[in-house]
Amino acid sequence: MSGTAGPLLEGKTAIITGAAAGIGRAAAQVFAAHGARLVLADVDARGGEDTLVLVEQAGGKAVFVETDVTVTDQVDAMVETAVRTFGRLDCAFNNAGTDGDSVPLAQSTDSNWQHVIDVNLTGTYLCMRAELRVMSAQQAGSVVNTSSIAGLVGVNMGLSAYTAAKHGVVGLSKAAALEYAHKNIRVNAVCPGAVRTDLLDHVIRSGALTEEAARGLQPLDRLGAPPEIAQAAAWLCSDQASFVTGVAMPVDGGATCG
């Protein structure tokens, strides 16, 4: 998606949450390949450290911070690590998320609802709040939040809490884009379709969706790959997207174009 020669994110410092696996791990590798210095964050310390090793083996610069995005102090420490280690924070890919239980709404539990909202929506809010404080002082920055096609349309997979949370991420992104445009800060969301990740595998194992049905949701008739989402996020974070803000970008094989 770069369109011109040279790394998209050369010299920029980026935070990536949910970096232990899936889209987050792919983003760590893609952002590093595009020249970014990284703060990798995840509640899964072992997976996060493995991602760090992959980035460093490829010649990238990164640190890992064990972070639960639902805990304010840990989120604040993550952002402070970026500034302390690299001197500034240019972009953030708030990607941590969970799908929760795949059950009809009437059979869902309070604990499932709260957990899904806490991780996907409140976690994104807490990350944005800490990141925007730094970017506001700099008068520059770019934030990309991971939503989903479930943030654009309803999904019939027993994922009411997930769908509500991901719609909230889109709304939060748009509101922040308006609030911070005058400070030269852009805020966008990326909305993946069915992508081959542990999260999708969990939905398939639950019986809420078959792999064939997941492919069939998308006119391109295949699952997405994590690096395809990561490349979209990298472009949105880069200066090449300097006139793009408040967008919920589908990367979904055409699933939401009908």
Backbone bond lengths (Angstrom), bond angles and torsions (degrees), N, CA, C in turn:
res aa  C-N    CA-C-N  psi(-1)  N-CA   C-N-CA  omega(-1)  CA-C   N-CA-C  phi
1 M - - - 1.456 - - 1.523 111.95 -
2 S 1.324 118.99 0.33 1.448 120.04 -171.60 1.511 113.07 -67.06
3 G 1.329 118.13 -44.35 1.455 121.09 175.94 1.512 113.14 81.16
4 T 1.339 120.28 -21.90 1.452 123.28 177.46 1.510 108.46 -137.05
5 A 1.351 114.90 164.58 1.445 119.59 179.75 1.521 109.96 -70.83
6 G 1.334 115.11 155.22 1.456 120.15 176.31 1.506 111.95 96.61
7 P 1.329 115.80 152.24 1.466 120.89 -179.07 1.529 112.11 -64.18
8 L 1.313 116.35 138.95 1.465 121.47 -179.55 1.519 113.17 -64.52
9 L 1.329 116.76 -33.40 1.469 121.03 -168.69 1.522 111.90 -121.09
10 E 1.313 116.78 27.78 1.458 121.16 -177.53 1.526 111.51 -55.16
11 G 1.338 116.28 124.35 1.452 121.37 176.22 1.514 115.24 80.08
12 K 1.308 118.82 -0.96 1.466 121.54 -178.68 1.530 110.64 -90.90
13 T 1.314 114.71 149.82 1.457 121.37 174.20 1.524 108.70 -103.49
14 A 1.327 115.85 130.04 1.463 120.96 -176.55 1.516 110.84 -130.74
15 I 1.322 115.14 141.77 1.465 122.33 168.64 1.523 108.11 -98.72
16 I 1.325 116.24 138.05 1.468 121.74 173.80 1.525 107.32 -129.51
17 T 1.317 117.32 117.38 1.465 120.37 175.58 1.524 109.33 -96.67
18 G 1.323 115.33 160.64 1.460 119.23 -174.34 1.513 111.12 65.84
19 A 1.342 116.16 35.68 1.464 121.35 -170.51 1.519 114.14 -84.40
20 A 1.324 118.23 -1.42 1.462 120.30 -173.32 1.521 113.65 -76.58
21 A 1.326 117.87 -19.38 1.462 119.63 -174.64 1.521 109.71 -164.04
22 G 1.326 115.16 174.14 1.462 122.11 170.24 1.518 114.34 56.84
23 I 1.326 115.74 -133.92 1.457 121.63 -177.76 1.529 110.59 -62.49
24 G 1.329 117.77 -37.76 1.457 120.65 179.99 1.516 112.49 -63.64
25 R 1.323 117.37 -43.68 1.474 120.15 177.56 1.523 109.99 -65.14
26 A 1.322 116.94 -43.63 1.462 119.59 177.81 1.518 110.76 -60.97
27 A 1.335 116.71 -40.11 1.461 120.36 179.12 1.523 110.83 -63.04
28 A 1.325 117.55 -40.33 1.462 120.38 178.24 1.519 110.37 -58.18
29 Q 1.311 116.89 -43.39 1.459 120.43 -179.09 1.525 111.37 -71.11
30 V 1.322 116.84 -41.24 1.463 120.71 -179.64 1.523 111.50 -68.18
31 F 1.338 117.18 -46.63 1.467 120.45 -179.82 1.533 110.45 -62.05
32 A 1.330 116.61 -41.58 1.465 119.80 178.81 1.525 110.64 -64.10
33 A 1.326 117.25 -41.53 1.460 120.42 178.02 1.521 111.84 -62.96
34 H 1.331 116.15 -27.82 1.466 121.10 177.25 1.534 112.15 -87.27
35 G 1.325 118.02 7.51 1.455 121.45 171.20 1.512 116.50 98.21
36 A 1.330 118.84 3.72 1.462 120.90 -177.46 1.527 111.41 -78.39
37 R 1.330 114.71 148.94 1.458 122.95 167.72 1.525 106.57 -94.16
38 L 1.321 116.71 135.02 1.461 119.47 -164.67 1.521 114.23 -120.39
39 V 1.320 114.19 141.51 1.457 122.40 161.62 1.520 105.95 -109.57
40 L 1.318 116.28 112.27 1.455 122.81 -178.57 1.522 108.66 -96.54
41 A 1.319 116.75 134.76 1.460 120.41 -175.90 1.519 110.43 -136.35
42 D 1.321 115.31 141.31 1.460 121.25 176.31 1.515 108.39 -168.96
43 V 1.324 116.80 152.85 1.457 121.26 173.69 1.526 110.60 -73.31
44 D 1.332 116.90 -21.63 1.463 123.28 178.36 1.533 108.51 -88.50
45 A 1.325 116.56 95.37 1.461 120.34 -174.79 1.527 111.95 -65.43
46 R 1.316 116.67 -40.19 1.466 119.03 -177.66 1.528 111.09 -65.13
47 G 1.332 116.23 -45.50 1.456 119.72 178.39 1.523 111.51 -65.57
48 G 1.326 116.44 -38.38 1.456 120.20 178.78 1.517 112.16 -64.49
49 E 1.319 117.05 -41.34 1.454 120.59 177.78 1.529 110.85 -65.38
50 D 1.325 117.09 -36.25 1.462 120.44 176.65 1.531 110.78 -63.74
51 T 1.333 116.53 -40.08 1.458 119.57 176.51 1.521 110.85 -63.98
52 L 1.322 116.32 -41.16 1.465 120.90 177.88 1.525 110.73 -57.55
53 V 1.312 116.52 -43.80 1.465 120.58 179.26 1.530 110.54 -60.88
54 L 1.322 116.90 -43.66 1.467 120.67 179.28 1.527 111.40 -60.11
55 V 1.324 115.91 -42.71 1.470 120.22 179.74 1.521 110.49 -65.35
56 E 1.315 116.68 -46.26 1.461 120.28 -177.98 1.524 111.68 -67.35
57 Q 1.317 117.67 -37.23 1.465 120.22 178.23 1.526 111.75 -63.27
58 A 1.342 115.73 -27.86 1.464 120.29 178.20 1.532 112.28 -88.17
59 G 1.341 116.41 4.69 1.451 120.34 177.09 1.508 115.38 93.12
60 G 1.336 118.04 7.85 1.455 121.43 -178.87 1.517 112.58 -83.86
61 K 1.323 115.43 161.93 1.463 122.13 176.82 1.519 108.77 -107.29
62 A 1.331 116.49 125.60 1.461 119.61 -176.01 1.521 110.41 -160.25
63 V 1.334 114.40 158.63 1.460 122.16 168.47 1.525 106.70 -132.14
64 F 1.321 115.75 155.08 1.462 120.49 176.57 1.515 109.68 -113.82
65 V 1.337 116.09 136.92 1.461 122.62 176.91 1.522 108.20 -127.27
66 E 1.322 116.71 116.32 1.466 119.47 176.41 1.531 108.11 -64.06
67 T 1.329 116.30 121.59 1.459 120.41 -171.57 1.523 111.01 -143.58
68 D 1.318 115.34 126.98 1.464 122.29 167.93 1.522 106.13 -96.75
69 V 1.335 116.58 112.51 1.461 119.86 -173.08 1.518 112.88 -68.97
70 T 1.323 118.28 -7.04 1.468 120.59 176.61 1.523 112.55 -90.30
71 V 1.327 117.28 -1.03 1.465 122.16 -176.92 1.529 108.89 -112.29
72 T 1.314 116.52 114.07 1.459 121.39 -173.30 1.524 112.82 -55.54
73 D 1.319 117.91 -47.22 1.462 120.92 -176.90 1.532 111.58 -61.09
74 Q 1.324 116.64 -38.27 1.461 119.92 180.00 1.530 111.20 -70.26
75 V 1.318 116.40 -39.09 1.465 120.20 177.26 1.522 110.48 -64.04
76 D 1.322 116.52 -45.28 1.462 120.36 178.83 1.530 110.75 -60.99
77 A 1.330 116.87 -39.88 1.465 120.65 178.78 1.525 111.08 -65.34
78 M 1.320 117.10 -36.43 1.462 121.43 177.19 1.532 110.93 -59.68
79 V 1.322 116.21 -47.62 1.461 120.66 -179.43 1.523 110.64 -68.04
80 E 1.316 117.12 -40.14 1.469 120.96 177.03 1.525 110.83 -61.06
81 T 1.328 117.14 -35.07 1.465 120.99 178.05 1.522 110.56 -63.24
82 A 1.321 116.80 -40.92 1.468 120.13 178.88 1.519 111.04 -60.24
83 V 1.320 116.62 -46.77 1.465 121.01 -177.61 1.530 110.66 -69.47
84 R 1.320 116.58 -42.35 1.465 120.37 -179.00 1.529 111.65 -66.37
85 T 1.330 116.80 -38.31 1.460 121.08 -174.88 1.516 112.37 -82.08
86 F 1.328 116.85 -41.48 1.465 120.22 -171.98 1.530 114.10 -118.14
87 G 1.331 116.76 -3.94 1.454 119.63 173.10 1.507 116.60 90.83
88 R 1.334 117.88 -14.36 1.454 121.03 -179.11 1.536 109.24 -166.68
89 L 1.327 116.39 176.53 1.459 122.17 176.15 1.522 107.57 -136.41
90 D 1.315 116.01 111.45 1.466 121.00 -176.20 1.517 113.20 -93.92
91 C 1.312 116.85 -35.72 1.461 119.24 -177.78 1.519 110.48 -152.32
92 A 1.329 114.48 159.28 1.459 121.05 -179.07 1.523 109.02 -143.13
93 F 1.309 115.44 135.07 1.465 122.20 174.81 1.520 106.53 -114.56
94 N 1.333 115.15 97.13 1.469 121.77 -178.35 1.528 108.47 -84.48
95 N 1.311 114.61 96.40 1.456 121.32 -166.68 1.523 113.95 -117.00
96 A 1.327 118.02 -10.03 1.464 120.03 -177.55 1.525 110.75 -60.98
97 G 1.325 115.73 136.18 1.462 118.76 -179.43 1.512 111.99 -165.89
98 T 1.328 114.83 168.89 1.461 121.74 177.12 1.518 108.63 -148.99
99 D 1.334 116.55 153.06 1.468 119.41 -178.70 1.524 112.41 -93.77
100 G 1.330 118.26 -28.43 1.458 120.62 -177.39 1.519 112.14 78.09
101 D 1.325 115.95 -167.56 1.465 121.39 -179.45 1.520 110.76 -74.98
102 S 1.322 115.34 139.70 1.468 121.08 177.26 1.522 108.97 -95.69
103 V 1.334 115.99 86.10 1.463 121.85 -179.26 1.522 108.80 -140.72
104 P 1.340 117.63 154.80 1.460 119.42 174.80 1.516 111.25 -58.22
105 L 1.324 116.56 150.78 1.458 121.72 -174.12 1.527 111.94 -53.47
106 A 1.327 117.50 -42.68 1.461 120.60 -176.18 1.526 112.54 -66.24
107 Q 1.327 116.63 -18.00 1.463 120.64 179.67 1.530 112.21 -102.51
108 S 1.299 116.78 -0.13 1.457 120.73 -179.34 1.526 110.48 -73.30
109 T 1.330 115.39 164.95 1.462 120.69 -179.01 1.525 110.40 -115.14
110 D 1.312 115.29 159.51 1.461 120.29 176.23 1.530 110.79 -59.14
111 S 1.327 115.92 -40.93 1.470 119.44 -176.64 1.520 111.29 -66.47
112 N 1.345 117.44 -39.02 1.461 120.08 177.61 1.525 110.34 -64.40
113 W 1.337 116.66 -47.51 1.464 120.75 178.78 1.526 110.45 -55.27
114 Q 1.337 116.66 -49.82 1.458 120.48 -175.03 1.517 111.50 -64.60
115 H 1.335 116.87 -41.36 1.467 120.44 -178.85 1.521 110.83 -63.32
116 V 1.325 116.89 -45.38 1.464 120.60 -178.07 1.527 110.99 -65.62
117 I 1.321 116.91 -43.17 1.468 120.22 177.64 1.526 110.48 -65.80
118 D 1.333 117.08 -41.73 1.462 120.97 -178.54 1.526 111.61 -59.84
119 V 1.323 116.93 -48.05 1.467 119.77 -175.71 1.529 111.11 -73.76
120 N 1.317 116.78 -51.24 1.459 120.19 -171.27 1.526 113.68 -76.29
121 L 1.322 116.98 -42.53 1.460 119.77 -173.78 1.524 112.23 -101.24
122 T 1.329 117.19 -54.89 1.461 118.76 179.91 1.524 110.73 -64.77
123 G 1.319 117.34 -37.82 1.461 120.29 177.27 1.514 111.91 -61.15
124 T 1.312 116.80 -41.98 1.467 120.31 177.06 1.519 110.48 -64.14
125 Y 1.326 116.62 -42.73 1.466 121.16 177.66 1.524 111.50 -58.99
126 L 1.340 117.33 -47.60 1.457 120.33 -177.97 1.529 110.94 -63.37
127 C 1.329 116.66 -41.55 1.462 119.78 177.89 1.527 110.82 -63.39
128 M 1.322 116.59 -47.54 1.465 119.78 179.95 1.522 111.50 -59.69
129 R 1.316 116.84 -42.96 1.459 120.10 -177.89 1.527 111.11 -58.49
130 A 1.333 116.05 -46.61 1.465 119.93 -179.75 1.524 111.49 -68.57
131 E 1.315 116.60 -41.00 1.469 120.53 -178.67 1.521 111.66 -67.74
132 L 1.318 116.39 -42.19 1.461 120.34 -177.18 1.521 112.26 -67.83
133 R 1.302 117.62 -28.47 1.463 119.76 175.44 1.522 110.53 -61.48
134 V 1.335 116.65 -44.27 1.464 121.02 178.99 1.524 110.33 -69.20
135 M 1.318 117.03 -46.33 1.460 120.79 -177.42 1.529 111.34 -65.06
136 S 1.317 116.87 -33.49 1.461 120.27 177.89 1.523 110.96 -63.19
137 A 1.322 116.27 -41.35 1.464 120.26 178.15 1.523 111.22 -65.31
138 Q 1.331 116.19 -32.92 1.465 121.60 178.50 1.522 112.93 -79.40
139 Q 1.345 115.78 -20.68 1.469 122.13 -173.15 1.530 111.10 62.10
140 A 1.322 115.60 37.42 1.465 120.06 179.00 1.523 109.02 -171.93
141 G 1.335 115.41 149.48 1.452 120.32 174.87 1.512 111.91 157.65
142 S 1.318 115.00 167.39 1.467 121.32 178.40 1.517 108.97 -142.64
143 V 1.335 115.80 130.98 1.462 122.44 178.82 1.527 108.35 -119.50
144 V 1.313 116.15 133.73 1.467 121.95 173.16 1.519 107.72 -124.76
145 N 1.316 116.33 126.97 1.460 122.45 179.36 1.517 110.01 -108.86
146 T 1.310 117.05 140.06 1.460 120.19 175.63 1.520 109.66 -84.47
147 S 1.323 115.39 113.69 1.453 121.38 169.02 1.533 106.71 -102.42
148 S 1.303 118.03 -127.65 1.463 121.77 -175.41 1.521 107.19 -177.95
149 I 1.333 116.58 165.65 1.466 116.44 168.00 1.527 109.65 -61.87
150 A 1.346 116.14 -22.41 1.468 120.13 174.61 1.521 111.74 -71.78
151 G 1.315 117.67 -5.69 1.449 122.00 171.95 1.514 112.36 -93.52
152 L 1.330 116.27 -4.86 1.460 121.97 -179.02 1.523 112.49 -114.34
153 V 1.318 116.65 -33.12 1.460 122.16 -178.61 1.526 108.64 -139.52
154 G 1.307 117.15 163.15 1.454 120.61 174.03 1.515 110.41 -73.07
155 V 1.323 116.80 148.38 1.460 121.00 176.43 1.520 108.53 -123.71
156 N 1.301 115.87 136.83 1.454 121.53 -175.65 1.521 109.86 -98.36
157 M 1.345 115.46 66.02 1.460 119.75 -177.31 1.520 111.41 -133.11
158 G 1.324 118.43 20.56 1.449 120.17 -178.47 1.517 112.80 70.00
159 L 1.326 116.29 28.35 1.463 121.00 -175.76 1.524 110.30 -118.71
160 S 1.313 116.81 53.08 1.468 120.09 -176.76 1.521 111.63 -64.78
161 A 1.323 118.09 -42.69 1.465 120.54 179.98 1.518 110.55 -64.99
162 Y 1.318 116.75 -42.87 1.468 121.56 179.02 1.527 110.50 -62.49
163 T 1.322 116.12 -44.13 1.465 120.45 179.91 1.524 110.82 -63.38
164 A 1.309 117.07 -42.64 1.465 120.80 177.94 1.528 110.90 -63.02
165 A 1.332 116.43 -44.25 1.463 120.12 -178.94 1.520 111.55 -64.12
166 K 1.334 116.66 -42.89 1.457 119.47 -177.13 1.530 111.95 -72.30
167 H 1.338 118.34 -31.84 1.462 119.81 169.31 1.532 109.75 -61.89
168 G 1.318 116.31 -39.34 1.461 120.42 177.89 1.516 112.25 -62.35
169 V 1.329 117.55 -38.31 1.466 120.87 178.29 1.527 110.68 -62.24
170 V 1.326 117.01 -40.67 1.470 120.02 177.52 1.524 110.26 -62.95
171 G 1.330 116.92 -46.90 1.459 120.16 179.73 1.514 112.55 -62.69
172 L 1.324 116.55 -41.46 1.458 121.70 178.34 1.518 110.88 -62.68
173 S 1.314 116.39 -40.75 1.464 120.97 179.74 1.522 111.13 -64.45
174 K 1.320 116.71 -43.68 1.463 120.33 -179.97 1.529 111.58 -65.58
175 A 1.330 116.35 -42.38 1.463 119.94 179.47 1.527 111.00 -62.24
176 A 1.333 116.51 -44.35 1.463 119.98 -179.69 1.524 111.41 -68.24
177 A 1.328 117.17 -34.57 1.466 119.95 177.47 1.519 110.94 -58.40
178 L 1.328 116.65 -41.85 1.465 120.80 178.52 1.524 111.45 -69.71
179 E 1.319 116.59 -41.07 1.464 120.50 -176.83 1.525 112.68 -66.19
180 Y 1.334 117.45 -33.19 1.462 119.93 -169.62 1.527 114.37 -113.19
181 A 1.321 118.13 4.77 1.461 120.00 179.26 1.524 111.53 -59.51
182 H 1.333 117.17 -37.71 1.466 120.14 -177.47 1.524 112.39 -69.73
183 K 1.325 117.07 -10.83 1.462 120.95 176.50 1.535 111.45 -102.55
184 N 1.317 116.43 14.89 1.465 121.62 178.37 1.528 111.91 63.96
185 I 1.330 115.10 34.47 1.456 121.36 177.14 1.527 108.16 -115.38
186 R 1.313 115.55 128.14 1.463 120.60 179.47 1.533 109.51 -105.38
187 V 1.321 115.77 141.85 1.466 121.38 178.69 1.521 108.37 -132.64
188 N 1.312 116.44 123.45 1.458 122.33 -179.85 1.531 109.69 -136.34
189 A 1.315 114.99 168.00 1.465 120.99 174.75 1.519 108.90 -126.93
190 V 1.306 115.92 145.89 1.452 122.01 172.70 1.520 107.18 -109.48
191 C 1.330 116.36 136.97 1.469 121.83 -172.35 1.520 110.03 -121.67
192 P 1.342 117.67 87.53 1.460 120.26 -178.92 1.526 112.35 -68.29
193 G 1.319 114.81 148.56 1.450 120.97 167.24 1.520 109.20 -85.10
194 A 1.317 116.95 -147.88 1.464 121.17 179.57 1.527 108.81 -75.50
195 V 1.318 115.46 113.60 1.462 122.73 -176.24 1.517 108.56 -121.16
196 R 1.316 116.02 140.54 1.467 120.45 -179.01 1.527 110.10 -70.29
197 T 1.325 115.24 94.29 1.461 123.02 178.09 1.523 108.79 -137.63
198 D 1.333 115.74 172.48 1.466 120.32 175.77 1.527 110.80 -61.81
199 L 1.329 116.60 -33.86 1.461 120.12 -179.60 1.530 110.47 -63.78
200 L 1.331 116.83 -45.62 1.468 119.07 177.94 1.524 110.45 -65.17
201 D 1.324 117.05 -40.03 1.464 119.60 178.19 1.526 110.85 -59.62
202 H 1.341 116.70 -36.50 1.462 120.74 178.45 1.517 110.73 -64.37
203 V 1.326 116.81 -42.62 1.469 120.73 178.42 1.526 110.33 -63.07
204 I 1.337 116.38 -41.76 1.466 120.16 -179.46 1.525 110.40 -66.35
205 R 1.328 116.94 -42.95 1.470 120.30 179.51 1.519 111.76 -64.10
206 S 1.337 116.60 -29.72 1.463 119.97 -179.68 1.523 112.24 -70.95
207 G 1.320 116.99 -14.94 1.456 121.20 -178.23 1.511 113.87 88.88
208 A 1.340 117.08 0.17 1.464 120.59 -179.25 1.521 111.94 -73.70
209 L 1.341 117.00 -19.56 1.461 121.24 -175.18 1.521 108.42 -158.07
210 T 1.318 116.97 141.38 1.454 120.48 172.52 1.521 109.34 -95.83
211 E 1.319 116.07 159.76 1.468 118.85 178.14 1.526 110.58 -62.49
212 E 1.330 116.35 -38.86 1.468 119.66 178.04 1.521 110.75 -60.82
213 A 1.326 116.42 -42.57 1.466 120.01 179.05 1.527 111.07 -66.20
214 A 1.330 116.55 -37.24 1.463 120.12 178.57 1.520 110.70 -62.53
215 R 1.315 116.36 -44.23 1.471 119.70 176.28 1.513 110.46 -62.41
216 G 1.327 115.96 -40.52 1.453 120.57 -176.17 1.513 114.20 -67.90
217 L 1.336 117.46 -16.68 1.459 120.37 176.76 1.522 111.57 -66.20
218 Q 1.319 116.49 -19.92 1.455 121.89 -169.53 1.525 110.21 -117.33
219 P 1.327 118.27 124.10 1.456 121.16 -178.40 1.527 114.12 -54.88
220 L 1.328 118.60 -28.41 1.461 119.64 176.34 1.526 112.09 -70.49
221 D 1.346 116.92 -8.32 1.464 123.93 172.84 1.527 113.10 57.52
222 R 1.316 114.94 44.53 1.463 120.46 172.11 1.520 108.60 -158.01
223 L 1.318 115.04 163.14 1.454 120.03 172.94 1.527 109.70 -78.67
224 G 1.319 115.59 148.90 1.450 119.48 172.84 1.516 110.60 -75.13
225 A 1.335 115.19 163.65 1.459 121.81 175.88 1.519 108.85 -111.60
226 P 1.342 118.11 141.64 1.464 119.96 -178.32 1.530 115.07 -49.88
227 P 1.360 119.60 -40.79 1.468 117.64 179.22 1.529 113.68 -62.34
228 E 1.319 118.10 -24.59 1.464 119.72 178.55 1.531 110.87 -68.21
229 I 1.316 116.29 -36.34 1.469 119.97 176.25 1.522 109.37 -73.06
230 A 1.321 116.02 -40.23 1.461 120.72 -179.10 1.529 111.57 -61.78
231 Q 1.312 117.16 -39.30 1.468 120.04 179.31 1.528 110.87 -65.15
232 A 1.323 116.73 -37.93 1.467 119.70 177.08 1.524 110.66 -63.73
233 A 1.325 116.27 -43.07 1.465 120.26 179.29 1.521 111.06 -64.75
234 A 1.327 116.83 -40.52 1.461 120.21 179.24 1.526 110.63 -62.21
235 W 1.319 116.95 -42.69 1.466 119.83 178.54 1.529 111.24 -63.26
236 L 1.322 116.96 -44.24 1.466 120.10 179.09 1.529 111.26 -62.56
237 C 1.329 117.59 -32.65 1.462 120.93 177.97 1.523 112.18 -75.42
238 S 1.315 117.68 -20.80 1.455 121.17 -170.58 1.522 112.52 -84.52
239 D 1.329 115.36 167.59 1.457 121.09 177.79 1.527 112.21 -68.68
240 Q 1.325 117.03 -17.32 1.464 118.88 176.96 1.524 111.89 -66.34
241 A 1.330 116.91 -20.32 1.466 121.64 176.94 1.525 110.45 -102.35
242 S 1.328 117.00 31.75 1.461 121.40 -171.60 1.526 114.23 -65.00
243 F 1.328 118.05 -16.10 1.467 121.01 178.53 1.520 111.72 -110.42
244 V 1.324 115.84 19.96 1.464 121.85 -177.98 1.514 109.30 -115.88
245 T 1.329 116.77 115.26 1.459 120.63 174.69 1.519 109.58 -151.27
246 G 1.324 116.31 150.45 1.460 121.55 -179.29 1.514 114.23 75.96
247 V 1.328 117.19 18.07 1.469 121.73 -176.13 1.524 110.42 -97.92
248 A 1.314 116.56 138.88 1.463 122.57 168.12 1.521 106.37 -105.79
249 M 1.299 117.23 96.94 1.472 123.06 -169.67 1.530 110.98 -88.09
250 P 1.325 118.32 113.30 1.466 118.94 174.03 1.527 110.55 -71.67
251 V 1.317 115.88 133.95 1.464 121.94 170.15 1.520 103.82 -128.43
252 D 1.338 115.05 79.98 1.463 120.02 -159.84 1.517 115.04 -141.52
253 G 1.322 117.37 19.07 1.453 119.19 178.47 1.522 114.05 61.54
254 G 1.325 115.99 21.78 1.468 120.86 178.57 1.513 115.20 90.69
255 A 1.343 117.88 8.97 1.465 121.19 -173.56 1.517 113.16 -60.33
256 T 1.327 118.16 -34.11 1.462 120.07 -175.22 1.527 114.08 -104.46
257 C 1.337 116.70 11.62 1.466 117.69 -176.42 1.508 113.01 -86.91
258 G 1.333 118.40 -9.33 1.455 120.82 -177.79 1.519 112.09 -86.11
